[in-house]
């Protein structure tokens, strides 16, 4: 689907399809709902009021679930940072989670206690936000916490906390820099926006500026920017405006106004001449970019530009996909998108060069296709498909009241950036009224200017990110547009008073949690199609959409071990069209209906998914059935799909996290076990190169068959209606006479051999540590006590391991442990990205923490309380959307649980004792038989590992 500005932008999209041909007439047979009707379905009614201190409050009432989204947006981002203070907005985002004067502990603990979901904070160029979705009875607690950090923070900001969070942020920077294309964020903003422009530097900031941040600096940053008059508060969900007014006045009304925040002078820059640059990175293939700066989101031309990029490189059937990936396959993937921020934006077009093709030729072809598009402009049908794809995602998003992209986000963005919470309606109106002539003219205007051409070439990096991200370029400090507003205590400057609000609300204790509404999981209904396929159904009517999953008992465990990667290659080739619709026609048909149809797999299941708009459900199910039953398996398209998978494999070997998983999992399960394969399912290069069209078709015939399938449906329909529609499509499918295939899980798992497997990745600023063991347990066992133990040790933000390495030591941006979810034998895995010079120390901490946890320092009553309270109280918020319910229903069926499983979980957790949690952990986990994988710079890391008392083997994973 096309994602406009309210959805997360991925700077390196890599989704492209392959094929060419006619068959357009058949694709046009479907009669999709008009765009004008879809636009009408997007409505977020709200009321608003403003407190005397300037805090703007927006309330949206949605009673579908007993939860309220609380979202606080401050109009301060990295563009407000003066020279020498880059990264301050993001650093303060971290500090504001570390406790306030009346809630001195970490903010995640009281939120965990009430079962908050989607609890987080983010910073970008324009703003900082904090958000959580809480049970209705916990609204006072959430408002207490948000108001306390707005009005009562500075007394709790200490040098110790600053030093700790500085380390966490610097490790977040290292973690981002360490990934392939991790330095792209610097290249984009440093080159499109000149030195001194508010968007020139990265939000993560520079190491030097973060190192230089003093306690006085950060306190001044807070008093300058975090007043209520510089914020918007949105409450969305199970709340009305009268209740909101009373509660917000109580908790926020006494906070004094802050100083008026001056917006920095800004502009939409144009490069004086074309700019070209080449950089090297650990990447699988050459990637070519074309970039421009564009107008901000309030400009009338922002939406037409996004529409243009959808047609050029955003749709599955985009001009660039069809030209460079399908018809003349010189690239393995292409994309284009426009991302407007408040004052300006960026436009990126990119192409990943196919192996063996001259990058100069692809660069020439990319420019030719851009020029061709600017000359012809989009067609009306292309604009319709772009709009339908975008609207489908927008309507789906209406199910969520909060989080990263729900209704609270939409209202807050409109209020903050456009002084209109309903600004989304302006954008949708512009989208619906966009004409081919208008979009063509806007695209010509902005893409005819000089471009920044960036070429990423495989190789060793010439520089890391340690010296990037600041407001200077080339090492020379240049005066920033924003004035330096900081005072110098050494010269006698005292700055503003640091006192907080005069509090009238009772802040002596955390507000009690009121009566909480238990989860009301939708009733599960079942039926069978004419051919015996079971249909499992749950009705959700909050939005006019339907989610369908057709699940087959296959998964990556069904891959022949002599041909790993077969299933991934088969699924990719299935995307290239059916016997009735070629690749382009199939993609266009989906887009026209606003439908998402795709395939995925995990270790146990192969799933074909559909997201459909209710008015288009029948036609969408027809496409889904054609996709599953009648893949074309066109041999001509196989070579293109093969090249794409080989490219993804190369990328996996350059990604430290993926590389560590490729090494660890086969070692844990053994090479002969169905799970003893690289977990991505991409297989190995030799098998992918050798796979034939007939082998892929044979795999499909063996595993993708109606007697091996189950259909799940959740959404705005009825079981009777959807059964009728499914019977007309998948119900006509006949099973073959051959016996169903079997996966052999009886293969013995090797006895653990504790050791460290080191993968050398030179110049890595971080090391990725994975460790694990296979447990004597299956995914369907009663594992609630073990999962609770895992949460307490390492699976939760508040866990011992994370609080140690992140919050106490500051060596990592975050570490986690997890229990896998396979149907057969599950594994326990530790994942710890840490700064390179603390690799050995981090393993020591893990060993010490785990030994103590399984021995003398078992689960405490307090840990049991926050973990089980969170697990119980988060349930209503965990099943807010149809997609959430679909996942829950699938898990109930997969693991053979009763339909009431989630509704009975609270009683299970309430009865759990620390002793039972300890017993579950001590039965399953051990500290002395873990296998470790470390991906990092061996020259830095190996001397640290040699002193740990474990054998160290340097390995080079075979591709």
FINUVEX-556401 format. One record per residue (C-alpha): x, y, z. Coordinates in steps of 0.05 Angstrom, whole numbers, padded with zeros to 5 digits, always signed. Example, Ala and Ser with C-alpha at 12.3 -4.5 7.8 and 13.67 -1.06 7.14 Angstrom:
+00246-00090+00156;+00273-00021+00143;
REM end
This chain:
+00000+00000+00000;+00020+00072-00010;+00040+00105+00055;+00032+00180+00061;+00063+00223+00115;+00025+00194+00175;+00056+00126+00165;+00127+00106+00181;+00174+00119+00123;+00225+00065+00105;+00285+00097+00071;+00304+00032+00035;+00243-00002+00007;+00257-00067-00029;+00190-00094-00053;+00183-00107-00127;+00147-00156-00172;+00166-00186-00238;+00128-00201-00304;+00096-00168-00363;+00038-00179-00411;-00034-00161-00427;-00094-00190-00390;-00114-00120-00367;-00186-00131-00389;-00197-00186-00339;-00167-00145-00283;-00215-00087-00298;-00275-00133-00291;-00280-00117-00217;-00321-00057-00199;-00286-00023-00140;-00320+00025-00092;-00311+00098-00116;-00256+00138-00084;-00306+00190-00062;-00343+00137-00022;-00279+00112+00011;-00261+00184+00030;-00328+00191+00066;-00311+00131+00109;-00251+00167+00139;-00278+00208+00196;-00251+00222+00266;-00301+00266+00303;-00270+00306+00359;-00281+00362+00409;-00227+00408+00435;-00213+00458+00490;-00153+00498+00515;-00131+00507+00587;-00113+00576+00613;-00039+00556+00611;-00044+00544+00536;-00048+00468+00534;-00091+00448+00475;-00133+00386+00488;-00168+00344+00434;-00218+00290+00453;-00243+00234+00407;-00295+00186+00436;-00291+00113+00414;-00325+00062+00458;-00307-00002+00421;-00256-00022+00474;-00246-00002+00547;-00181+00035+00533;-00159+00107+00524;-00100+00131+00483;-00061+00187+00516;-00016+00224+00468;+00025+00286+00486;+00060+00323+00430;+00111+00377+00442;+00128+00425+00386;+00202+00414+00393;+00246+00371+00350;+00316+00370+00323;+00303+00431+00278;+00299+00473+00341;+00370+00453+00363;+00423+00507+00356;+00494+00493+00338;+00532+00452+00389;+00467+00423+00417;+00448+00371+00365;+00412+00309+00392;+00383+00347+00451;+00310+00337+00434;+00321+00262+00428;+00364+00259+00490;+00310+00294+00529;+00258+00245+00503;+00299+00191+00539;+00307+00232+00602;+00233+00243+00607;+00222+00168+00616;+00270+00166+00675;+00223+00192+00728;+00196+00258+00753;+00194+00292+00821;+00131+00255+00844;+00143+00191+00805;+00217+00182+00814;+00224+00112+00784;+00226+00092+00711;+00160+00111+00678;+00152+00043+00646;+00140+00010+00714;+00075+00045+00734;+00051+00040+00662;+00068-00035+00661;+00029-00043+00725;-00035-00017+00693;-00028-00057+00629;-00009+00000+00583;+00001-00018+00510;+00037+00022+00456;+00076+00059+00509;+00134+00097+00478;+00162+00163+00455;+00192+00188+00390;+00230+00248+00365;+00236+00275+00294;+00256+00339+00261;+00192+00376+00281;+00167+00348+00347;+00173+00301+00406;+00115+00257+00429;+00099+00211+00486;+00042+00162+00484;+00009+00103+00517;-00058+00067+00512;-00085+00049+00580;-00147+00015+00608;-00201+00066+00621;-00195+00057+00696;-00121+00076+00693;-00131+00143+00657;-00117+00183+00720;-00051+00148+00729;-00030+00162+00657;-00049+00236+00663;-00013+00241+00730;+00051+00214+00697;+00046+00258+00635;+00031+00320+00675;+00085+00306+00726;+00139+00303+00673;+00111+00366+00640;+00108+00406+00705;+00150+00370+00756;+00210+00341+00721;+00273+00380+00735;+00281+00361+00807;+00288+00289+00784;+00340+00303+00729;+00408+00286+00759;+00478+00281+00732;+00475+00206+00740;+00412+00201+00698;+00441+00247+00645;+00505+00206+00640;+00465+00141+00636;+00417+00164+00582;+00473+00197+00543;+00505+00128+00540;+00439+00096+00518;+00428+00148+00463;+00500+00140+00439;+00489+00065+00434;+00424+00077+00397;+00466+00118+00348;+00518+00063+00342;+00464+00011+00332;+00433+00050+00275;+00501+00066+00244;+00521-00007+00248;+00467-00031+00200;+00473-00031+00125;+00454+00038+00099;+00459+00063+00170;+00495+00126+00148;+00441+00144+00097;+00405+00190+00146;+00466+00234+00149;+00476+00235+00073;+00404+00256+00060;+00399+00315+00106;+00470+00340+00102;+00468+00344+00026;+00396+00366+00012;+00396+00420+00066;+00454+00468+00073;+00494+00479+00136;+00453+00524+00181;+00387+00499+00156;+00345+00470+00214;+00338+00404+00176;+00412+00397+00160;+00432+00354+00220;+00407+00286+00241;+00357+00279+00298;+00404+00230+00332;+00456+00286+00336;+00532+00282+00340;+00574+00245+00391;+00612+00308+00407;+00549+00348+00423;+00521+00292+00465;+00587+00286+00503;+00587+00361+00516;+00515+00364+00542;+00517+00390+00614;+00463+00385+00667;+00450+00459+00661;+00445+00453+00585;+00391+00399+00587;+00352+00435+00642;+00351+00498+00602;+00329+00458+00541;+00269+00434+00582;+00248+00502+00608;+00254+00532+00539;+00211+00481+00503;+00166+00437+00546;+00114+00486+00571;+00040+00468+00564;+00031+00524+00514;+00079+00487+00468;+00041+00421+00472;-00021+00385+00447;-00055+00330+00488;-00100+00281+00453;-00146+00233+00490;-00178+00182+00443;-00221+00123+00462;-00267+00106+00520;-00275+00177+00545;-00321+00237+00534;-00305+00310+00533;-00336+00326+00600;-00294+00273+00635;-00233+00296+00597;-00242+00369+00617;-00247+00352+00691;-00187+00305+00691;-00142+00348+00648;-00157+00410+00689;-00141+00372+00753;-00074+00344+00729;-00049+00398+00681;-00084+00462+00701;-00033+00484+00752;+00027+00479+00706;+00051+00549+00688;+00060+00571+00617;+00130+00566+00588;+00165+00618+00545;+00139+00627+00475;+00179+00582+00429;+00205+00616+00367;+00201+00575+00303;+00268+00573+00267;+00274+00608+00201;+00270+00557+00146;+00262+00547+00071;+00257+00494+00017;+00327+00495-00012;+00346+00481-00084;+00415+00455-00100;+00455+00505-00141;+00476+00449-00188;+00470+00374-00193;+00509+00340-00137;+00537+00269-00142;+00570+00227-00088;+00591+00155-00080;+00598+00119-00013;+00617+00048+00004;+00580+00003+00053;+00570-00070+00071;+00512-00080+00024;+00493-00134-00026;+00489-00093-00089;+00498-00023-00115;+00440+00023-00098;+00427+00087-00137;+00389+00146-00108;+00360+00210-00136;+00339+00260-00083;+00307+00329-00079;+00282+00375-00024;+00207+00389-00030;+00155+00433+00004;+00126+00419+00073;+00062+00383+00089;+00018+00446+00090;+00036+00464+00019;-00020+00447-00031;+00031+00412-00074;+00052+00362-00020;-00004+00312-00034;+00002+00314-00110;+00076+00300-00101;+00061+00240-00059;+00011+00216-00111;+00064+00225-00165;+00114+00183-00126;+00062+00129-00116;+00054+00123-00191;+00128+00129-00205;+00154+00080-00153;+00106+00067-00096;+00054+00020-00125;+00069-00053-00139;+00052-00036-00211;+00092+00029-00211;+00126+00057-00273;+00195+00040-00246;+00175-00031-00226;+00146-00045-00294;+00204-00014-00332;+00266-00034-00292;+00246-00096-00255;+00194-00131-00299;+00203-00114-00373;+00277-00098-00374;+00303-00129-00310;+00364-00087-00295;+00345-00075-00222;+00323-00123-00168;+00281-00070-00132;+00259+00002-00141;+00219+00052-00101;+00200+00125-00097;+00167+00165-00042;+00157+00237-00019;+00161+00251+00055;+00139+00322+00074;+00156+00347+00143;+00127+00411+00172;+00171+00462+00136;+00202+00422+00080;+00210+00350+00059;+00249+00299+00020;+00235+00261-00044;+00274+00197-00058;+00277+00153-00119;+00321+00091-00115;+00341+00028-00153;+00380-00033-00130;+00424-00057-00188;+00416-00129-00210;+00478-00171-00202;+00521-00169-00265;+00489-00105-00293;+00532-00043-00302;+00509+00009-00250;+00521+00065-00301;+00470+00033-00346;+00419+00027-00290;+00432+00100-00271;+00419+00121-00343;+00356+00079-00346;+00331+00107-00280;+00339+00178-00305;+00305+00160-00371;+00244+00132-00334;+00239+00193-00289;+00242+00238-00351;+00190+00196-00386;+00143+00200-00327;+00152+00276-00323;+00137+00281-00397;+00074+00238-00397;+00048+00247-00326;+00003+00196-00292;-00061+00167-00321;-00128+00173-00285;-00126+00098-00271;-00058+00103-00239;-00083+00159-00193;-00145+00118-00175;-00102+00059-00156;-00055+00102-00115;-00114+00134-00079;-00148+00067-00065;-00085+00037-00038;-00073+00096+00008;-00146+00098+00032;-00147+00025+00049;-00089+00035+00096;-00121+00098+00125;-00188+00063+00138;-00151+00005+00171;-00115+00055+00216;-00181+00080+00243;-00186+00018+00286;-00128+00041+00330;-00140+00097+00379;-00067+00109+00393;+00003+00081+00384;+00049+00101+00328;-00005+00112+00275;-00076+00112+00305;-00129+00166+00308;-00095+00204+00364;-00034+00212+00319;-00075+00239+00262;-00110+00290+00305;-00046+00312+00341;-00008+00321+00276;-00063+00363+00246;-00067+00407+00308;+00008+00414+00317;+00030+00426+00245;-00032+00456+00212;-00072+00485+00270;-00129+00439+00248;-00139+00370+00279;-00181+00351+00218;-00126+00370+00169;-00127+00298+00144;-00193+00316+00110;-00158+00371+00072;-00106+00321+00049;-00157+00269+00029;-00197+00321-00009;-00134+00341-00047;-00120+00269-00062;-00190+00254-00087;-00190+00316-00132;-00120+00307-00159;-00120+00305-00235;-00067+00276-00282;-00052+00346-00307;-00042+00375-00237;+00002+00317-00213;+00043+00321-00277;+00055+00395-00269;+00075+00389-00196;+00122+00332-00210;+00155+00371-00267;+00163+00431-00223;+00200+00396-00167;+00237+00340-00203;+00265+00384-00258;+00310+00419-00207;+00382+00395-00195;+00384+00328-00160;+00429+00298-00107;+00453+00233-00138;+00479+00184-00086;+00509+00117-00104;+00519+00064-00051;+00572+00014-00072;+00589-00052-00038;+00654-00048+00000;+00685-00029+00066;+00662+00037+00095;+00711+00093+00091;+00680+00127+00151;+00632+00110+00207;+00579+00152+00241;+00620+00174+00300;+00633+00242+00270;+00567+00251+00234;+00500+00280+00255;+00520+00349+00277;+00500+00418+00252;+00567+00428+00218;+00595+00402+00152;+00666+00386+00135;+00688+00397+00207;+00678+00473+00204;+00628+00506+00251;+00581+00552+00213;+00531+00597+00248;+00463+00563+00251;+00399+00597+00231;+00371+00586+00301;+00403+00631+00354;+00443+00600+00410;+00394+00608+00468;+00437+00575+00521;+00466+00611+00580;+00536+00602+00608;+00537+00590+00684;+00612+00602+00684;+00598+00674+00665;+00547+00683+00720;+00484+00670+00678;+00430+00638+00721;+00377+00624+00669;+00304+00618+00686;+00279+00592+00753;+00280+00516+00755;+00220+00508+00800;+00163+00464+00775;+00089+00477+00778;+00052+00495+00841;+00011+00432+00848;-00062+00430+00868;-00073+00358+00850;-00054+00305+00900;+00014+00280+00876;+00034+00246+00941;+00017+00177+00912;+00002+00148+00845;-00072+00150+00830;-00108+00086+00845;-00130+00044+00786;-00206+00045+00781;-00249-00015+00763;-00220-00047+00701;-00262-00080+00647;-00243-00151+00631;-00227-00172+00560;-00287-00190+00519;-00256-00231+00464;-00301-00238+00403;-00341-00302+00397;-00307-00353+00352;-00352-00386+00300;-00335-00445+00255;-00360-00476+00192;-00334-00517+00133;-00333-00503+00059;-00361-00551+00009;-00294-00584+00001;-00283-00592+00076;-00236-00532+00090;-00250-00507+00160;-00268-00433+00167;-00255-00399+00234;-00291-00332+00241;-00296-00273+00289;-00337-00211+00275;-00308-00141+00285;-00348-00084+00255;-00311-00021+00279;-00287-00006+00209;-00311-00031+00141;-00254-00079+00128;-00242-00155+00129;-00178-00193+00144;-00170-00264+00116;-00113-00313+00128;-00110-00379+00090;-00061-00421+00130;-00026-00484+00107;+00010-00533+00152;+00077-00523+00118;+00124-00466+00136;+00199-00463+00129;+00203-00530+00166;+00175-00561+00102;+00234-00539+00061;+00276-00597+00035;+00343-00592+00072;+00377-00606+00006;+00342-00545-00024;+00335-00493+00030;+00300-00430+00005;+00251-00468-00040;+00189-00441-00005;+00212-00369-00005;+00227-00374-00079;+00159-00406-00092;+00122-00352-00054;+00159-00297-00091;+00144-00329-00158;+00071-00335-00140;+00070-00259-00135;+00087-00256-00208;+00017-00270-00232;-00034-00325-00241;-00056-00367-00300;-00109-00314-00312;-00072-00249-00295;+00000-00233-00309;+00041-00197-00257;+00024-00126-00277;-00050-00141-00286;-00052-00176-00218;-00018-00118-00183;-00064-00068-00216;-00126-00108-00197;-00106-00109-00123;-00091-00034-00124;-00156-00017-00158;-00194-00053-00102;-00150-00025-00046;-00134-00097-00028;-00071-00125+00001;-00056-00197-00020;+00010-00229-00002;+00043-00291+00024;+00088-00304+00083;+00115-00362+00123;+00142-00378+00192;+00173-00442+00217;+00106-00479+00219;+00057-00445+00172;+00051-00417+00102;-00001-00362+00101;-00036-00326+00045;-00066-00262+00071;-00119-00213+00047;-00137-00145+00074;-00201-00121+00038;-00248-00063+00040;-00318-00089+00056;-00350-00063-00008;-00296-00098-00048;-00293-00163-00009;-00324-00209-00061;-00277-00187-00117;-00218-00188-00069;-00232-00260-00048;-00235-00279-00121;-00165-00251-00131;-00140-00286-00069;-00167-00354-00093;-00136-00344-00162;-00070-00326-00129;-00069-00389-00085;-00098-00440-00133;-00072-00419-00201;-00001-00391-00197;+00028-00382-00266;+00098-00405-00246;+00122-00372-00309;+00193-00398-00322;+00212-00331-00354;+00197-00295-00289;+00236-00344-00247;+00303-00314-00264;+00281-00245-00240;+00253-00273-00175;+00316-00314-00166;+00359-00252-00173;+00317-00217-00120;+00323-00273-00070;+00398-00278-00081;+00402-00204-00068;+00363-00212-00003;+00410-00268+00017;+00470-00223+00006;+00436-00170+00048;+00426-00221+00104;+00501-00234+00105;+00514-00160+00113;+00463-00149+00169;+00494-00166+00237;+00428-00187+00269;+00407-00232+00211;+00477-00260+00206;+00477-00279+00280;+00410-00315+00273;+00435-00353+00212;+00492-00380+00253;+00456-00394+00319;+00392-00429+00301;+00421-00487+00260;+00472-00499+00315;+00418-00502+00369;+00371-00550+00332;+00421-00589+00290;+00426-00589+00214;+00377-00647+00206;+00320-00620+00248;+00263-00585+00211;+00277-00522+00252;+00352-00527+00243;+00354-00478+00185;+00368-00403+00178;+00303-00374+00206;+00291-00324+00150;+00275-00381+00103;+00318-00351+00048;+00360-00414+00046;+00428-00415+00013;+00453-00388-00052;+00470-00455-00084;+00399-00482-00074;+00367-00418-00098;+00409-00418-00160;+00393-00491-00174;+00318-00488-00164;+00275-00502-00225;+00206-00480-00244;+00181-00552-00240;+00210-00561-00170;+00173-00500-00145;+00108-00522-00177;+00117-00591-00146;+00128-00560-00077;+00064-00521-00086;+00025-00583-00107;+00052-00622-00048;+00039-00572+00008;-00011-00520-00017;-00073-00563-00021;-00144-00555+00007;-00139-00614+00056;-00078-00581+00087;-00111-00513+00096;-00152-00473+00146;-00184-00405+00133;-00188-00350+00186;-00233-00290+00176;-00241-00229+00222;-00278-00166+00203;-00342-00130+00183;-00381-00187+00153;-00419-00249+00176;-00399-00322+00175;-00458-00339+00130;-00440-00285+00080;-00366-00299+00078;-00378-00374+00073;-00420-00362+00011;-00364-00320-00020;-00310-00371-00001;-00350-00430-00027;-00353-00395-00094;-00277-00389-00096;-00236-00434-00051;-00294-00482-00037;-00290-00509-00108;-00218-00531-00099;-00209-00607-00099;-00154-00643-00060;-00106-00688-00097;-00110-00763-00085;-00039-00767-00059;-00027-00771+00017;-00014-00706+00055;+00060-00693+00069;+00090-00699+00138;+00144-00660+00174;+00191-00703+00217;+00201-00671+00285;+00224-00736+00318;+00296-00721+00296;+00341-00714+00357;+00365-00646+00378;+00440-00644+00394;+00465-00639+00466;+00486-00566+00479;+00560-00552+00470;+00574-00486+00506;+00620-00442+00465;+00626-00375+00431;+00621-00371+00355;+00654-00307+00331;+00637-00276+00264;+00686-00222+00244;+00653-00157+00220;+00710-00106+00217;+00699-00034+00240;+00632-00051+00273;+00618+00001+00328;+00573-00050+00362;+00574-00124+00373;+00511-00166+00365;+00508-00221+00417;+00459-00278+00410;+00456-00337+00458;+00406-00393+00467;+00385-00463+00482;+00328-00509+00458;+00278-00524+00513;+00242-00588+00529;+00175-00555+00514;+00127-00544+00456;+00092-00480+00437;+00024-00506+00459;+00046-00526+00529;+00024-00486+00590;+00080-00436+00589;+00050-00377+00624;+00095-00383+00685;+00157-00392+00641;+00137-00332+00598;+00129-00291+00662;+00198-00312+00685;+00226-00292+00617;+00192-00224+00622;+00223-00212+00690;+00292-00235+00670;+00299-00204+00600;+00235-00202+00560;+00208-00135+00585;+00236-00065+00585;+00235-00069+00662;+00271-00136+00662;+00334-00146+00702;+00379-00156+00642;+00354-00095+00604;+00354-00049+00665;+00426-00071+00679;+00457-00064+00610;+00415-00004+00587;+00393+00036+00647;+00450+00021+00695;+00510+00008+00652;+00490+00047+00590;+00525-00004+00545;+00465-00018+00500;+00404+00015+00470;+00365-00046+00494;+00373-00121+00505;+00320-00175+00506;+00307-00249+00517;+00250-00286+00484;+00216-00353+00480;+00203-00374+00409;+00134-00395+00386;+00144-00457+00344;+00091-00511+00349;+00143-00565+00364;+00205-00552+00406;+00215-00480+00426;+00279-00443+00442;+00301-00390+00491;+00344-00336+00458;+00382-00276+00485;+00393-00216+00439;+00442-00162+00461;+00471-00109+00415;+00525-00075+00457;+00581-00025+00445;+00641-00062+00419;+00688-00048+00477;+00638-00079+00526;+00625-00144+00490;+00661-00189+00540;+00634-00151+00599;+00563-00157+00573;+00569-00233+00568;+00596-00234+00640;+00536-00194+00662;+00488-00241+00627;+00521-00301+00660;+00520-00269+00728;+00449-00244+00723;+00423-00311+00698;+00460-00352+00751;+00432-00307+00806;+00361-00309+00776;+00361-00385+00773;+00393-00390+00842;+00392-00346+00904;+00359-00285+00873;+00294-00312+00846;+00231-00274+00828;+00210-00222+00879;+00139-00205+00899;+00147-00137+00866;+00170-00167+00801;+00113-00217+00801;+00065-00160+00813;+00086-00115+00756;+00093-00172+00707;+00026-00207+00721;-00011-00141+00729;+00014-00119+00662;-00002-00185+00629;-00074-00183+00656;-00090-00110+00645;-00060-00103+00576;-00107-00156+00547;-00163-00108+00525;-00113-00063+00490;-00077-00122+00459;-00139-00140+00418;-00161-00071+00396;-00157-00084+00321;-00182-00138+00274;-00111-00156+00258;-00098-00167+00333;-00159-00212+00338;-00139-00250+00276;-00071-00265+00308;-00104-00287+00372;-00153-00334+00337;-00097-00365+00296;-00057-00378+00359;-00117-00410+00394;-00124-00458+00336;-00050-00470+00324;-00036-00490+00395;-00102-00526+00408;-00126-00478+00462;-00198-00468+00483;-00236-00411+00450;-00239-00376+00518;-00164-00380+00528;-00151-00305+00529;-00210-00291+00574;-00187-00342+00625;-00114-00318+00625;-00125-00267+00681;-00143-00323+00730;-00080-00360+00710;-00036-00300+00724;-00072-00281+00788;-00060-00350+00817;+00014-00349+00799;+00065-00345+00856;+00138-00325+00855;+00155-00396+00874;+00118-00424+00814;+00152-00375+00768;+00220-00394+00796;+00205-00467+00788;+00186-00458+00715;+00250-00420+00701;+00295-00469+00738;+00264-00528+00702;+00276-00499+00633;+00334-00450+00634;+00408-00458+00649;+00466-00411+00652;+00521-00461+00637;+00500-00492+00570;+00486-00433+00526;+00515-00427+00457;+00536-00356+00440;+00544-00321+00373;+00580-00255+00370;+00581-00213+00307;+00631-00157+00314;+00701-00131+00300;+00745-00190+00318;+00806-00146+00330;+00768-00110+00385;+00724-00166+00410;+00765-00230+00411;+00813-00209+00467;+00752-00196+00510;+00722-00264+00494;+00785-00304+00507;+00780-00289+00582;+00710-00316+00591;+00728-00389+00601;+00690-00414+00540;+00719-00441+00475;+00720-00387+00421;+00712-00408+00348;+00718-00358+00292;+00668-00378+00239;+00652-00355+00168;+00580-00375+00152;+00573-00409+00085;+00525-00376+00037;
REM end
